[in-house]
Amino acid sequence: MTQDDPSLNAAYKLKNPDDSRRLYADWADTYDAGFVAEHDYQLHLHTARAFVDAGGQGPVLDVGAGTGLAGEVLANLGAGPVDATDISAEMLNMAERKDVYRDLFAADILEGLPVSRDSYAGIVSSGTFTHGHVGPEALDELLRVARPGAQFAISINSQHFVSQGFEAKLAALGDRISDLKLPETRIYGEQSKDEHRDDTAFIALFQKG
């Protein structure tokens, strides 16, 4: 990845986990006041609310928690306890300041989470499953740490849903998941002026079989 200043365009250029670590280490301090406010970012609101509306409950693992945007919404909606994991320790340091998480731990989901099998009744992830971040292969690890019947709410960038293999992976999971729904939502609000303002995401809602 080139050494761009932290930005949405830089995030879209990510190629691998090391790129993610570098970008988000630089972005952590200004992410909420800069990116979230300036771009009217709303995906975390839609994802957390979809989880609760689907009957999701704790304990919840917030995957790719970043600065704790989704976790804060979950806490306000009464879903918890909530744990947070992210590849960026710097982003988690900002999330910890929100005081909404029971536990926080830095990890690369593609290398496995330091969590026991069947630990969580809910899995939420907003803004992480997209090109250059985390691909569909990570769903197997999330299913491992989820309890039977656990509710999932995972946002998937719609531009990459087919091309990056998410559609095929969800189909291949077969009876490992049930009640799959894919509502589509805007990622940014009406105040966004960015070229990506009309981008959308599917929120994959399903239960572990």
Secondary structure, DSSP 4 states (H G I P E B T S, - for coil): ---PPSSHHHHHT--SHHHHHHHHHHHGGGIIIIIIHHTTB-HHHHHHHHHHHTT--SSEEEET-TTTHHHHHHHHTT---EEEEES-HHHHHHHHTT---SEEEE--GGG--S--TT-EEEEEEEEEESTTSB-GGGHHHHHHHEEEEEEEEEEEEGGGTTTTTHHHHHHHTGGGEEEEE--EEESB-TT--STTTT-EEEEEEEEE-
